[in-house]
Amino acid sequence: MLVNRCTSILCNTPNSALLSPFPHSKLGSSPSCHRFPRKPEHRSFSCILWRKQSKGFFGIRALEEPRVAESVASDDALFFPQSYSVKIPVGDRHILVETGHIGRQASGAVTVTDGETIVHTSVCLADVPSEPSDFFPLYVNYQERFSAAGRTSGGFFKREGRAKDHEVLICRLIDRPLRPTMLKGFYHETQILSWVLSYDGLHSPDSLAVTAAGIAVALSEVPNSETVAGVRIGLVDDKYIVNPTMKEMEESELDLLLAGTDNAILMIEGYCNFLQEEKLLRAVEVGQDAVRVICNEVEALVKKCGKPKMLDAIKLPPPELYKHVEEIAGDELVKVLQIRNKIPRRKALSSLEENVLNILTEEGYVKPDVASGPAETVPDLLEDEDEDEEVVLDGEVDEGDVHIKPTSRKATPLFFSEVDVKLVFKEVTSKFLRKRIVEGGRRSDGRTPDEIRPINSRCGLLPRAHGSALFTRGETQSLAVVTLGDRQMAQRIDNLEGADELKSFYLQYSFPPSCVGEVGRIGAPSRREIGHGMLAERALEPILPSDDDFPYTVRVESTIMESNGSSSMASICGGCLALQDAGVPTKCSIAGIAMGMVLDTEECGGDGAPLILSDITGSEDASGDMDFKVAGNEEGITAFQMDIKVGGITVPIMRKALLQARDGRKLILDEMLKCSPPPSKGLSKYAPLIHIMKVKPEKVNAIIGSGGKKVKSIIEETGVEAIDTQDDGIVKITAKDLSSLEKTKAIISSLTMVPSVGDVYRNCEIKSIAPYGVFVEIAPGREGLCHISELSSNWLAKAEDAVNVGDRIDVKLIEVNNKGQLRLSRRALLPDTDPGSPSEKQDTGSTTKDIVASQKAAEKGSAKKVLNVPKDGLVEGQPDSKVSAPKLGSSHKSTPAEDTLLPQKKFIRRLVGSTRDEHNANKDTSKKSSSKAVSTDSSKDETSLVNGEANIG
């Protein structure tokens, strides 16, 4: 029993008669609702209750009149489509397709599950058609919800926002195969929304999204010709895998995403590592077989629950309009299409189109045979009031009450809508262009079907850029610029996997309106720009060196300066040259080419065999039936992308296009070798220097310091750009000049050094003096305490009696405690020293100034530094360092740092001498000088090391 306080309604309904809004519950009869007598000031309501008996959940719908409630419960207003599900075999497993369960108010909605990855897709269309155009109003949005992987967005706003680049790429994968199947003349705006609701990290959602969109469109009211599905194909150990898992894709030689129908291919896109054409074709055949199985199962599902198509909403231009346009502009079109240059040809076509529009929409079109036809007799009905007064004139025939006089018929002009005329004019232009190519064997620019446009390229045209190239092919031109940087310049990607991905190589493609001589908006990159940039990026990726060989982050910018087709392929050619000009050690050169096709040549006067075109222009792309982009070298393919604008193509046609594309790539690569000036193949003097050091992983914290204080202080002190540390002990130093890089390298080497007892350090500077001794810098940033008793073999009242700040002395490491504090001795290296005599028994009246006078440095007077020293008289070498020292008496020997400097090829490393006993340490001065370290260019005061090597991390 439920009481509605607002309207004083009491509803009592037995459980067996309750309605349920859930898809799997049965609809019950109308509930009996009893209400109290209403007062005049109250409106009457009735209640409809739903209850799910298993969970005791109920809901309420209030209606104004009880009679309305009864009618709602009895008619189809509360009826929802029945849910259907089907399991479809894909590869070595099944995918689950469900409909009628979620999103039931959409025109079509499906949920596709693979493992624990779930993708939901819906299709909706506008009630009112939009203005007719030659572009189908289809909008696709794909979104990966972070909640699908149990995460939230890492940004400030904890919700999904603008589509990320990889989401835009999947939107294009959904859009491209569906668009050719849409029937012409349907102008209702159609929107496809796809969400990843669950992601297991194993099964990729992109191929599922393509299949889900194809099924949703097939179930909806949108009129389309055939069902579309998509799969991914991988190649592992010469075995083709349908919809491989993420782990399998890590070992795959091929990443191919294919979409098509049960009998044709509509779209392919993929990337590989110089794969042969025959292997690619075999992968396409495997994918086509898998798509055929899916499409057959989906067609059976459509027969059960698909909605009727809106075929009555299709509006096509009048059929006679095609003939009228050809009669008006046919002869002129033949002449215009022979103009070779793009801009003059476009202006001539625009002028011709205006003339056709003026005739067919304003003046009216009169058929030539009607306008010049002979006079025709037409009946002229006259009303005879008096037969006797009827006068028959010459030339008239008396036919009773009807008089027929010869009059010339006036032709009626024909008028058509502007939209229809524009659509038909574009189709007629395409028809004439295709006919010219097939019949005449010549294209608009005079080339044969397999001929490549003239190519010109040059490098180094931008002096301050790290690398630059200008690639020109016909009327298509790309300016490629390369920028080198460190890890901080890498592109960070937030994805469903949970770990932020860093891309050390990325290519950004831009297509300004000026490249086609037009005026347009400049803003965020379009979906087309993102797609073309990714295609060029994945094509160039296989030729890049490993991060160990070339530890730079590489950014390539491709700006299209002119465009007349194949601009993405020009970006690949120009990007390859720019990489070589920047000094990137590429494995080889690659080139890209775009292939076109005229599928039905019989209607254009041909023999019916498909005609493949090499290096297509913009007009051939718009008027042709295929856009097939292929990148690679003469040995294999690195990237490919194909879009079909007709019902699809077969594998034999693809084979012919791939072989013709290979010949075109060879020719383009030969032309790229003629680049003048050629790529410099050396690092620019404006490029940053990156030095790689290998330290022990436990020493990384010593470089970073508490809260990053130490690494920040090193950057401020030396002036380097960045110091990047990794958990495995890799340290990358990025600097603008060699001197700052060497100084940083010396500091890090000293911080990660592991001193051993018995090591001797020569020419060390005294940094500060305390009453109990002096602090000596044995390496940059690394100090130790030489107690006053260890300064001389004789007793000293104060340290200043023997040394001053700035003096340089030789010291020996005699102790390292468990805190890493160093205790040094100068007395152990002095002549006539008795190591066994304790310092407390030294002669208090003797002085050692004369003994060390020859070892004092020229520069003195540095400020004294007073430190708090613990009871044992030792001091830490670095406050922010965590140094692990060996035990006293340990025979462990340290190893120098393993480092590599890029791009500098030759560096002077510290020479290390060693002595096994103190006898060699007490040799004459000439022998001492020969054991000193060779100082680097960045520091003239570099410390040398004798009697054992300093361990560097």
Buried (B, 14 or more C-beta within 10 A) or exposed (E): EEEBEEBBBEBEBEEEBBBBEEEEBEEBEBBEBEBEEEEEEEEEBBBBBBBBEEEEEBEEBEBEEBEEBBEBBEEEEBEBBEBBBBEBEBBEEEBBBBBBBBBEEBBBBBBBBBBEBBBBBBBBBEEEBEEBEEEBBBEBBBBBBBBBBEBEBEEEEEEBEEBBBBBBBBBBBBBBBBBBBBBBBBBBBBBBBBBBBBBBBEBBBBBBBBBBBBBBBBBBBBBBEBBBBBBBBBBBEEEBBBBBBEEBBEEBBBBBBBBBBBEBBBBBBBBBBBBBBEBBBBBBBBBBEBBBBBBEBBBEBBEEBBBEBBEEBBEBBEEEBBBBBBEBBEEBBEEBBBBEEBEEBBEBBEEBBEEBBEBBBEEEBBBEEEEEEEEEEEEEEEEEEEEEEEEEEEEEEEEEEEBBEEEEEEBEEBEBBEBBBBBBBBBBBBBBBBBBBBEEEBBBBEBEBBBBBEBBBBBBEBEEBBBBBBBBBBBBBBBBBBBBBBBEBBBEBBBBEEEEEEBBBBBBBBBBEBBBEEEEEEEEBEBBBBBBBBBBBBBBBBBBBEBEEBBBBBBBBBBBBBBBBBBBBBBBBBBBBBBBBBBBEBEEBBBBBBBBBBBBBEEBEBEEEBBBBBBBBBBBBBBBBBBBBBBBBBEBBBBBBBBBBBBBBEEEBBBBBBEBBBEBBEBBBEBBEEBEEBBBBEBBEEBBBBBBBBBBBEBBBBBBBEEEEBBEBBBEBBBBBBBBBEEEBBBBBBBBEBBBBBBBBBBBBBBBBBBBBBBBBBBBBBBBBBEEBBBBBBBBBBBBBBBBBBBBBBBBEEBEBBBBBBBBBBBBBBBBBEBBBBBBBBBBBBEEBEEEEEBEEBEEEEBBBEBBEEBBBEEEEBEBEEEEBEEEBBBBBBEBBBBBBBEEEEEEBBEBBEBBBBBBEEBEEBEBBBBEEBEBBBEEEEEBEEBBBEBBEBBEEBBBBBBBBBBBB
